[in-house]
């Protein structure tokens, strides 16, 4: 068994290395399916058997509770009526004869040793007669005055009997023995100004509540106090059982019997039943703990669970051996797919079977070759157009047409490029441009921009055209400043004829354009067109006349004025625009303490020595 578990652990550890797109290999599925089938089938049998057994046990317990309640209720009710009748007969005899109460009561005490005291009282609680069982006093070492003192203390409790009610109360806490006090009117129809009071030992009643088995029975009064209980200590304590839900249910019930399942304060569940006697407000309660009645059910469940574990273990062994021969070639395909995911399309995989898996292996190898050719085409295509555009085109998400977008357009151009080119060989020009373009394109990509096209030595880029950009204007200006810093660093190793100093001009404008695939079905180009594009290009050219390196339009300025220090270059008339346009030169970020403070510092920083002069265009 340990060997199987160790193999299973190694198998699962190996599968953790598989890509997250393929979490459940065939071998694991077979084990899982077999386990699920066995688990559900056997669990269903266990559940149904346990459920019906539990229901049957519950029904039997409920029936038993009702029977016990009925029997005990009849017994207790009969005993209480007998006590009341004996006391009533004795009291009547005392009132009819002139003999002393003690002499007549002595006959009752001799006939039934459970009687401790009988007495009659008027509404002022003046005793009409009182008689105490002398044998009880001697046997248990009580004084007659002690008994009368106890009765005097409980007089407020007995007042209810003057209204025709029978009062039954456990006064055991006042004695060293279980004693029950019963008071009732001498006459239920006429004389309610006289009540009879008796004290009776609970020995007979307690014997009736000594039931065998898990069922617990007890007798409670109308206020929830215990009257009789299998445990004599509980009776002697006279505790109140109102915290038991079954007692509260009995007190509130409008019928004389009922059943109830409840949970006590310790979290134990009970099945309980009650029966009201209709006499003195008392009732009999029988209850049993669920853990007791369902103990055998739980034992059966445990044995069935052990059987389930054994069956699952055996099935794991059989299925594992079968699944291993089936899943090994599939796992090789999984490993091959991981290699393809990593970009290694040359997979060393050969079909070893002549079934569906063998056919799949051949198709997989062929697919890898096709993906290799596709990836090469994609890489080559991505070098001629923007990488994002290449991916969208490969997914078929680009179509002819355009959308109106609000974005920022950027143009940059190398100053005196023609003069520089004349001093270099064509190969040197290409090499120098590639180095320059590489650094500048990185600046665009770092801020989320898209290089639209290269126009000779010029770069056209956009922010917010191909994909949405919340701060496209700010990103474009940050790109221009980054180009400025990169170019300063780039020029540190230059300054010869073969490596001339590079100076650029950048123009930025924000506005609406038409963005999309422009061209025919045979040849297309993703770009942006519109008046905003033309204005950005003309603003870039205006750097020559203002002797600056970064110019922005009014629309861009309104988007970024809180972020950058700028200098107004006035209103300039541009070709194609009916109104003069405000143009601003960018000095640097407001958060940059090293940024130029004015145009002179800017020109010195980027190597423009001539002072700006007003120009018209």
C-alpha positions as CSV (number, residue, x, y, z in Angstrom):
1,X,0.0,0.0,0.0
2,X,2.9,2.4,0.9
3,X,4.5,1.6,-2.5
4,X,1.3,2.6,-4.3
5,X,0.9,5.8,-2.4
6,X,4.6,6.7,-3.0
7,X,4.1,6.2,-6.8
8,X,0.9,8.2,-6.7
9,X,2.8,11.0,-4.9
10,X,5.6,11.0,-7.5
11,X,3.0,11.0,-10.3
12,X,1.1,14.0,-8.9
13,X,4.5,15.8,-8.3
14,X,5.4,15.3,-11.9
15,X,2.1,16.6,-13.1
16,X,2.5,19.9,-11.2
17,X,5.2,20.8,-13.7
18,X,2.7,20.5,-16.5
19,X,1.3,23.8,-17.8
20,X,-1.8,25.2,-16.0
21,X,-3.8,24.8,-19.2
22,X,-3.7,21.0,-18.7
23,X,-4.2,20.0,-15.1
24,X,-5.9,16.6,-15.5
25,X,-4.0,13.9,-17.4
26,X,-5.8,10.7,-18.5
27,X,-4.2,8.6,-15.8
28,X,-5.4,11.0,-13.2
29,X,-8.9,11.1,-14.7
30,X,-9.2,7.3,-14.7
31,X,-8.2,7.2,-11.1
32,X,-10.6,10.1,-10.3
33,X,-13.5,8.6,-12.2
34,X,-13.1,5.2,-10.6
35,X,-12.9,6.8,-7.2
36,X,-15.9,8.9,-7.8
37,X,-18.0,6.0,-9.0
38,X,-17.1,3.9,-6.0
39,X,-17.4,6.8,-3.7
40,X,-20.8,7.8,-4.8
41,X,-22.2,4.3,-5.1
42,X,-21.0,3.1,-1.8
43,X,-21.6,6.4,-0.1
44,X,-25.2,6.2,-1.5
45,X,-25.7,2.7,0.0
46,X,-24.1,3.8,3.3
47,X,-26.3,6.9,3.4
48,X,-29.5,5.2,2.5
49,X,-28.9,2.3,5.0
50,X,-27.9,4.7,7.7
51,X,-30.8,7.1,6.9
52,X,-33.5,4.4,7.2
53,X,-31.9,2.8,10.2
54,X,-31.7,6.3,11.9
55,X,-35.3,7.0,11.0
56,X,-36.4,3.7,12.3
57,X,-34.5,4.2,15.5
58,X,-35.9,7.7,15.9
59,X,-39.5,6.5,15.4
60,X,-39.0,3.7,18.0
61,X,-37.5,6.2,20.5
62,X,-40.4,8.6,20.0
63,X,-42.9,5.8,20.5
64,X,-41.0,4.6,23.6
65,X,-41.0,8.1,25.0
66,X,-44.8,8.4,24.5
67,X,-45.4,5.0,26.1
68,X,-43.2,5.8,29.1
69,X,-44.9,9.2,29.5
70,X,-48.3,7.6,29.4
71,X,-47.4,5.0,31.9
72,X,-45.6,7.4,34.3
73,X,-48.4,10.0,33.9
74,X,-51.0,7.5,34.9
75,X,-48.9,6.2,37.8
76,X,-48.0,9.7,39.1
77,X,-51.6,11.0,38.6
78,X,-53.0,8.0,40.5
79,X,-50.5,8.5,43.3
80,X,-51.2,12.2,43.7
81,X,-55.0,11.6,43.6
82,X,-54.6,8.9,46.2
83,X,-52.6,11.2,48.4
84,X,-55.1,14.0,48.0
85,X,-58.0,11.6,48.7
86,X,-56.4,10.2,51.9
87,X,-55.7,13.7,53.2
88,X,-59.2,14.8,52.4
89,X,-60.8,11.8,54.1
90,X,-58.5,12.3,57.2
91,X,-59.3,16.0,57.4
92,X,-63.0,15.4,57.0
93,X,-62.9,12.9,59.9
94,X,-61.0,15.4,62.0
95,X,-63.6,18.1,61.4
96,X,-66.5,15.7,62.1
97,X,-65.2,14.2,65.3
98,X,-64.2,15.8,68.5
99,X,-61.1,13.7,68.7
100,X,-57.7,15.4,68.5
101,X,-56.2,15.8,65.0
102,X,-53.1,13.9,66.1
103,X,-55.0,10.9,67.1
104,X,-57.0,10.7,63.8
105,X,-53.9,11.6,61.7
106,X,-51.9,8.9,63.5
107,X,-54.0,6.2,61.8
108,X,-53.1,7.8,58.4
109,X,-49.4,7.9,59.3
110,X,-49.4,4.3,60.5
111,X,-51.2,3.2,57.3
112,X,-48.8,5.1,55.0
113,X,-45.4,5.9,56.3
114,X,-44.8,8.3,53.4
115,X,-47.0,11.0,55.0
116,X,-45.0,13.5,57.1
117,X,-47.5,16.1,57.9
118,X,-51.1,17.2,57.3
119,X,-52.8,20.4,58.3
120,X,-55.7,22.8,57.6
121,X,-55.5,26.6,57.4
122,X,-57.9,29.4,56.9
123,X,-57.4,32.4,54.6
124,X,-55.3,34.2,57.4
125,X,-53.1,31.1,57.6
126,X,-54.4,30.3,61.1
127,X,-54.1,26.6,61.7
128,X,-57.4,24.7,62.2
129,X,-55.4,21.6,62.9
130,X,-51.8,20.4,62.4
131,X,-50.5,16.8,62.7
132,X,-46.9,15.6,62.3
133,X,-45.7,12.0,61.8
134,X,-43.8,11.4,65.1
135,X,-42.1,8.3,63.7
136,X,-40.6,10.5,60.8
137,X,-39.4,13.0,63.3
138,X,-37.6,10.4,65.4
139,X,-36.2,8.4,62.5
140,X,-34.7,11.4,60.7
141,X,-34.0,13.6,63.7
142,X,-36.4,16.4,63.0
143,X,-38.2,18.7,65.5
144,X,-41.9,19.5,65.2
145,X,-41.1,23.2,65.4
146,X,-38.7,22.8,62.5
147,X,-41.4,21.4,60.3
148,X,-43.9,24.1,61.3
149,X,-41.2,26.8,60.6
150,X,-40.6,25.5,57.1
151,X,-44.4,25.5,56.5
152,X,-44.6,29.1,57.7
153,X,-41.8,30.1,55.3
154,X,-43.7,28.7,52.3
155,X,-47.1,30.1,53.1
156,X,-46.9,32.7,50.2
157,X,-46.5,29.8,47.8
158,X,-49.6,28.1,49.2
159,X,-51.9,31.1,48.8
160,X,-52.9,30.0,45.3
161,X,-54.9,27.1,46.8
162,X,-57.4,29.6,48.2
163,X,-58.4,30.4,44.6
164,X,-59.2,26.7,44.1
165,X,-55.8,25.6,42.6
166,X,-53.8,22.6,43.7
167,X,-50.2,23.6,44.5
168,X,-47.5,20.9,44.2
169,X,-44.1,22.0,45.3
170,X,-40.7,20.3,46.0
171,X,-39.6,21.5,49.4
172,X,-36.7,18.9,49.6
173,X,-34.1,21.7,49.7
174,X,-35.5,22.6,53.2
175,X,-35.2,19.0,54.4
176,X,-32.5,16.3,54.3
177,X,-35.0,14.0,52.5
178,X,-37.0,14.2,49.2
179,X,-40.2,15.8,50.4
180,X,-43.2,16.9,48.3
181,X,-45.7,19.6,49.5
182,X,-49.2,19.4,48.2
183,X,-51.9,22.0,49.1
184,X,-55.5,22.1,47.8
185,X,-58.9,23.6,49.0
186,X,-61.0,21.6,51.4
187,X,-64.0,22.0,49.1
188,X,-63.7,22.8,45.4
189,X,-67.2,24.0,45.1
190,X,-68.2,25.6,48.5
191,X,-65.6,26.3,51.1
192,X,-62.4,27.8,49.5
193,X,-61.5,29.6,52.7
194,X,-59.9,26.5,54.1
195,X,-57.0,24.7,52.5
196,X,-55.4,21.3,53.3
197,X,-51.6,21.0,53.3
198,X,-49.6,17.8,53.4
199,X,-46.0,16.8,53.2
200,X,-45.2,13.5,51.6
201,X,-42.0,11.6,51.2
202,X,-41.1,11.1,47.5
203,X,-39.7,7.6,47.8
204,X,-42.6,5.9,45.9
205,X,-42.5,8.5,43.1
206,X,-38.7,8.4,42.8
207,X,-38.9,4.6,42.4
208,X,-41.3,5.1,39.4
209,X,-38.7,7.4,37.7
210,X,-35.8,4.9,38.0
211,X,-36.1,3.7,34.4
212,X,-33.5,1.5,32.7
213,X,-31.8,2.2,29.4
214,X,-30.9,5.5,27.9
215,X,-34.3,7.2,28.5
216,X,-34.3,9.8,31.3
217,X,-37.6,10.7,33.0
218,X,-38.5,13.4,35.5
219,X,-41.4,15.3,36.9
220,X,-41.6,19.1,36.9
221,X,-43.9,21.6,38.4
222,X,-45.8,24.4,36.7
223,X,-42.9,26.8,37.4
224,X,-40.3,24.4,35.9
225,X,-38.9,23.2,39.3
226,X,-38.0,19.5,39.5
227,X,-40.3,17.4,41.6
228,X,-39.1,13.9,40.8
229,X,-35.9,12.8,39.1
230,X,-33.8,9.5,38.8
231,X,-31.0,11.3,40.6
232,X,-32.0,12.1,44.3
233,X,-29.4,14.8,44.5
234,X,-31.3,16.7,41.8
235,X,-34.5,16.4,43.8
236,X,-32.8,17.6,47.0
237,X,-31.3,20.6,45.2
238,X,-34.8,21.6,43.9
239,X,-33.2,23.1,40.8
240,X,-35.3,24.9,38.1
241,X,-35.2,23.3,34.6
242,X,-36.6,26.2,32.6
243,X,-33.4,26.3,30.7
244,X,-34.4,23.0,29.0
245,X,-36.3,23.7,25.8
246,X,-38.6,20.8,26.4
247,X,-39.7,22.3,29.8
248,X,-40.4,25.6,28.2
249,X,-42.3,24.0,25.3
250,X,-44.5,22.0,27.8
251,X,-45.3,25.2,29.8
252,X,-46.3,27.1,26.7
253,X,-48.2,24.2,25.0
254,X,-52.0,24.4,24.7
255,X,-52.3,20.6,24.5
256,X,-51.5,18.1,27.2
257,X,-48.7,16.2,25.3
258,X,-46.1,16.6,22.6
259,X,-42.7,15.7,21.2
260,X,-39.8,17.9,20.5
261,X,-36.1,17.7,19.4
262,X,-33.9,20.3,21.0
263,X,-30.3,21.2,21.7
264,X,-29.1,22.0,25.2
265,X,-26.5,24.6,26.3
266,X,-23.7,22.0,25.9
267,X,-24.6,21.4,22.3
268,X,-26.1,18.0,22.8
269,X,-29.3,17.0,20.9
270,X,-32.2,15.3,22.7
271,X,-35.5,13.6,21.6
272,X,-38.0,14.5,24.2
273,X,-41.7,14.1,25.0
274,X,-44.0,15.6,27.6
275,X,-47.3,14.8,29.2
276,X,-49.3,17.1,31.4
277,X,-51.2,15.5,34.2
278,X,-53.9,18.1,34.4
279,X,-53.4,18.2,38.1
280,X,-51.4,20.9,39.9
281,X,-49.8,22.1,36.7
282,X,-47.2,19.3,36.8
283,X,-46.0,17.2,33.9
284,X,-43.9,14.2,33.1
285,X,-41.0,14.5,30.7
286,X,-39.0,11.7,29.1
287,X,-35.9,12.4,27.0
288,X,-33.0,10.5,25.5
289,X,-29.7,11.8,24.0
290,X,-29.4,11.4,20.2
291,X,-25.8,10.2,20.5
292,X,-27.1,7.3,22.6
293,X,-29.9,6.2,20.3
294,X,-27.8,6.7,17.1
295,X,-24.7,5.1,18.6
296,X,-25.2,1.8,16.7
297,X,-26.0,3.7,13.5
298,X,-22.7,5.5,13.8
299,X,-20.9,2.2,14.3
300,X,-22.4,0.8,11.2
301,X,-21.3,4.0,9.3
302,X,-17.7,3.6,10.5
303,X,-17.6,0.0,9.4
304,X,-18.9,0.9,6.0
305,X,-16.4,3.8,5.7
306,X,-13.6,1.3,6.4
307,X,-15.0,-1.0,3.6
308,X,-15.1,2.0,1.3
309,X,-11.4,2.8,2.0
310,X,-10.4,-0.8,1.3
311,X,-12.4,-0.8,-2.0
312,X,-10.9,2.5,-3.1
313,X,-7.4,1.3,-2.4
314,X,-7.9,-1.9,-4.4
315,X,-9.4,0.0,-7.3
316,X,-6.5,2.4,-7.2
317,X,-4.0,-0.4,-7.7
318,X,-5.9,-2.0,-10.6
319,X,-6.7,1.3,-12.4
320,X,-3.2,2.7,-11.8
321,X,-1.6,-0.3,-13.6
322,X,-4.1,0.0,-16.5
323,X,-3.8,3.8,-16.7
324,X,-0.1,3.8,-16.8
325,X,0.1,1.9,-20.1
326,X,-2.5,4.2,-21.5
327,X,-1.3,7.6,-20.3
328,X,2.4,7.3,-20.9
329,X,2.3,8.3,-24.6
330,X,-0.2,11.0,-23.7
331,X,2.2,12.4,-21.1
332,X,4.8,12.6,-23.8
333,X,2.4,14.7,-25.8
334,X,1.9,16.9,-22.8
335,X,5.7,17.4,-22.5
336,X,5.9,18.1,-26.2
337,X,3.2,20.7,-25.9
338,X,5.1,22.4,-23.1
339,X,8.2,22.6,-25.4
340,X,6.1,24.2,-28.1
341,X,4.7,26.7,-25.6
342,X,8.2,27.7,-24.7
343,X,9.0,28.2,-28.4
344,X,10.8,25.0,-29.2
345,X,9.1,23.6,-32.2
346,X,11.7,20.9,-32.9
347,X,10.2,18.1,-30.8
348,X,11.7,14.7,-30.6
349,X,8.5,12.7,-30.7
350,X,7.6,9.5,-32.6
351,X,4.5,7.4,-32.7
352,X,4.9,4.1,-30.9
353,X,1.4,2.8,-31.3
354,X,-1.0,2.3,-34.2
355,X,-4.1,3.5,-32.5
356,X,-5.7,7.0,-32.1
357,X,-2.8,8.1,-29.9
358,X,-0.3,7.2,-32.6
359,X,-2.3,9.2,-35.2
360,X,-2.5,12.1,-32.7
361,X,1.3,12.0,-32.2
362,X,1.9,12.3,-36.0
363,X,-0.5,15.2,-36.3
364,X,1.2,16.8,-33.3
365,X,4.6,16.7,-35.0
366,X,3.1,18.1,-38.2
367,X,1.4,20.9,-36.2
368,X,4.8,21.8,-34.6
369,X,6.4,22.3,-38.0
370,X,3.4,24.5,-39.1
371,X,3.7,26.6,-36.0
372,X,7.4,27.1,-36.5
373,X,6.8,28.4,-40.0
374,X,4.0,30.6,-38.7
375,X,6.2,32.0,-35.9
376,X,8.9,32.8,-38.4
377,X,6.5,34.7,-40.6
378,X,5.1,36.5,-37.6
379,X,8.5,37.6,-36.4
380,X,9.4,38.8,-39.9
381,X,6.1,40.6,-40.3
382,X,6.6,42.2,-36.8
383,X,9.8,43.8,-37.9
384,X,8.1,45.7,-40.7
385,X,5.0,46.8,-38.8
386,X,4.2,47.4,-35.2
387,X,4.3,44.2,-33.1
388,X,0.8,44.8,-31.7
389,X,-0.6,45.3,-35.2
390,X,1.1,42.1,-36.3
391,X,-0.6,40.1,-33.5
392,X,-4.0,41.7,-34.3
393,X,-3.6,40.9,-38.0
394,X,-2.6,37.3,-37.1
395,X,-5.8,37.0,-35.1
396,X,-7.9,38.5,-37.9
397,X,-9.0,41.4,-35.8
398,X,-8.0,44.1,-38.3
399,X,-10.2,45.0,-41.2
400,X,-10.4,47.8,-43.8
401,X,-11.8,51.0,-42.5
402,X,-11.3,53.4,-39.6
403,X,-12.7,54.8,-36.4
404,X,-12.7,58.4,-35.1
405,X,-10.4,58.5,-32.2
406,X,-9.2,61.3,-29.8
407,X,-5.5,60.7,-29.5
408,X,-2.0,62.4,-29.5
409,X,0.2,62.4,-32.5
410,X,4.0,62.7,-32.4
411,X,6.6,63.5,-35.1
412,X,10.4,63.7,-34.7
413,X,13.0,64.5,-37.3
414,X,16.8,64.6,-37.4
415,X,18.2,68.1,-38.1
416,X,20.4,68.5,-41.2
417,X,20.0,64.8,-42.1
418,X,20.8,65.4,-45.8
419,X,24.1,67.1,-44.9
420,X,25.0,64.2,-42.6
421,X,24.2,61.6,-45.2
422,X,26.4,63.3,-47.8
423,X,29.4,62.7,-45.6
424,X,28.7,59.0,-45.0
425,X,28.6,55.9,-47.1
426,X,25.1,54.4,-47.6
427,X,26.0,51.4,-45.4
428,X,27.1,53.8,-42.7
429,X,23.9,55.8,-42.9
430,X,21.8,52.7,-42.5
431,X,23.9,51.6,-39.5
432,X,23.7,55.0,-37.8
433,X,19.9,55.2,-38.4
434,X,19.4,51.7,-37.0
435,X,21.2,52.7,-33.8
436,X,19.3,55.9,-33.5
437,X,15.9,54.5,-34.3
438,X,16.4,51.6,-31.8
439,X,16.9,54.0,-28.9
440,X,14.1,56.3,-29.9
441,X,11.6,53.5,-30.5
442,X,12.3,52.2,-27.0
443,X,11.2,55.6,-25.6
444,X,7.9,55.3,-27.5
445,X,7.2,51.8,-26.3
446,X,8.1,52.4,-22.7
447,X,5.2,54.9,-22.4
448,X,2.6,52.7,-24.2
449,X,2.9,54.5,-27.6
450,X,2.7,52.9,-31.1
451,X,5.2,53.6,-33.8
452,X,3.1,54.4,-36.8
453,X,5.8,54.6,-39.4
454,X,9.3,55.7,-40.3
455,X,9.5,58.4,-42.9
456,X,13.2,58.4,-43.8
457,X,14.8,59.8,-40.7
458,X,11.5,60.9,-39.2
459,X,9.4,58.9,-36.7
460,X,5.7,59.1,-36.5
461,X,4.0,57.7,-33.3
462,X,0.6,57.8,-31.7
463,X,-0.9,57.3,-28.2
464,X,-4.5,56.3,-27.9
465,X,-5.1,55.3,-31.5
466,X,-4.4,51.6,-31.6
467,X,-5.6,51.1,-28.0
468,X,-7.1,53.4,-25.4
469,X,-4.7,55.4,-23.3
470,X,-6.0,57.5,-20.4
471,X,-3.1,60.0,-20.4
472,X,-2.0,59.9,-24.0
473,X,-0.9,63.6,-24.1
474,X,1.2,63.3,-21.0
475,X,2.8,60.0,-22.2
476,X,3.8,61.6,-25.6
477,X,5.5,64.6,-23.9
478,X,7.3,62.2,-21.5
479,X,8.5,60.3,-24.5
480,X,9.9,63.5,-26.1
481,X,11.7,64.3,-22.9
482,X,13.0,60.7,-22.7
483,X,14.3,61.1,-26.3
484,X,16.0,64.3,-25.3
485,X,17.9,62.5,-22.5
486,X,18.7,59.4,-24.6
487,X,20.0,61.6,-27.4
488,X,22.3,63.6,-25.0
489,X,23.7,60.3,-23.8
490,X,23.9,59.0,-27.4
491,X,25.9,62.0,-28.5
492,X,28.6,61.6,-25.8
493,X,30.4,59.1,-27.9
494,X,29.9,61.1,-31.1
495,X,31.4,64.2,-32.6
496,X,33.4,63.1,-35.6
497,X,32.7,63.1,-39.4
498,X,31.8,59.5,-39.3
499,X,29.8,59.9,-36.0
500,X,28.2,63.3,-36.2
501,X,26.3,64.9,-33.3
502,X,22.5,64.2,-33.7
503,X,19.9,66.9,-33.0
504,X,16.2,66.4,-33.4
505,X,13.0,68.3,-33.4
506,X,9.7,66.9,-31.9
507,X,6.2,68.1,-32.6
508,X,3.1,67.0,-30.6
509,X,-0.5,67.6,-31.2
510,X,-3.7,66.2,-29.6
511,X,-7.0,65.9,-31.5
512,X,-9.4,63.8,-33.4
513,X,-8.1,61.5,-36.2
514,X,-9.4,58.6,-38.3
515,X,-7.5,55.5,-37.1
516,X,-7.6,52.2,-39.0
517,X,-6.5,50.1,-41.9
518,X,-6.0,52.3,-44.9
519,X,-5.4,50.8,-48.3
520,X,-6.8,48.0,-50.5
521,X,-7.6,44.4,-49.8
522,X,-4.2,43.5,-51.3
523,X,-2.1,46.0,-49.4
524,X,-3.0,47.8,-46.2
525,X,-1.4,50.0,-43.6
526,X,-2.6,50.8,-40.1
527,X,-2.2,54.5,-39.6
528,X,-4.0,57.7,-38.6
529,X,-5.0,60.5,-40.9
530,X,-6.6,63.9,-40.4
531,X,-6.0,67.6,-39.8
532,X,-4.5,66.8,-36.4
533,X,-1.8,64.7,-38.0
534,X,-0.9,67.4,-40.4
535,X,-0.7,70.0,-37.6
536,X,1.6,67.8,-35.6
537,X,4.0,67.4,-38.6
538,X,4.1,71.2,-39.2
539,X,4.7,72.0,-35.5
540,X,7.7,69.6,-35.6
541,X,9.1,71.5,-38.6
542,X,8.7,74.8,-36.7
543,X,11.4,73.7,-34.3
544,X,14.0,74.9,-36.9
545,X,12.8,78.5,-36.7
546,X,12.3,78.6,-32.9
547,X,15.6,76.8,-32.2
548,X,13.9,74.4,-29.9
549,X,13.7,70.6,-29.7
550,X,10.1,69.9,-28.4
551,X,7.0,71.9,-29.4
552,X,3.4,71.2,-28.4
553,X,0.1,72.7,-29.6
554,X,-2.6,74.4,-27.5
555,X,-4.7,71.3,-27.2
556,X,-1.8,69.2,-25.9
557,X,-0.8,72.0,-23.5
558,X,-4.3,72.1,-21.9
559,X,-3.9,68.4,-21.2
560,X,-0.4,68.6,-19.6
561,X,0.0,72.1,-18.3
562,X,0.0,70.9,-14.7
563,X,2.8,68.5,-15.3
564,X,5.4,70.3,-17.4
565,X,7.2,73.7,-17.6
566,X,6.6,75.3,-21.0
567,X,7.4,78.6,-22.8
568,X,4.8,80.2,-25.1
569,X,6.1,80.8,-28.6
570,X,3.2,82.9,-29.5
571,X,0.5,82.4,-32.1
572,X,1.8,80.9,-35.4
573,X,0.0,80.7,-38.7
574,X,0.3,77.3,-40.3
575,X,-0.5,76.3,-43.8
576,X,-4.0,74.8,-44.0
577,X,-5.2,76.4,-40.8
578,X,-7.5,79.4,-41.0
579,X,-6.6,80.6,-37.5
580,X,-3.2,81.1,-35.9
581,X,-2.2,78.3,-33.5
582,X,-0.6,78.7,-30.1
583,X,2.6,76.8,-29.8
584,X,4.7,76.0,-26.6
585,X,8.2,74.9,-26.1
586,X,8.6,72.2,-23.4
587,X,11.4,72.8,-20.9
588,X,10.9,69.8,-18.6
589,X,8.8,68.2,-15.9
590,X,7.8,70.4,-13.0
591,X,8.9,67.7,-10.6
592,X,12.4,67.7,-12.1
593,X,14.7,70.1,-10.2
594,X,17.4,69.8,-13.0
595,X,15.1,70.8,-15.8
596,X,16.0,73.9,-17.8
597,X,14.5,77.1,-16.4
598,X,14.3,79.0,-19.7
599,X,15.0,78.8,-23.4
600,X,18.7,79.7,-23.0
601,X,19.3,76.8,-20.6
602,X,17.4,74.5,-22.9
603,X,19.4,75.5,-26.0
604,X,22.6,75.0,-24.1
605,X,21.5,71.6,-22.8
606,X,20.6,70.2,-26.3
607,X,23.4,72.0,-28.1
608,X,21.4,74.8,-29.9
609,X,23.6,77.8,-29.7
610,X,21.6,80.3,-31.7
611,X,19.1,82.4,-29.8
612,X,15.5,82.0,-30.9
613,X,14.1,84.6,-33.2
614,X,10.5,85.4,-34.1
615,X,9.4,83.7,-37.3
616,X,6.3,83.5,-39.3
617,X,5.1,80.5,-41.2
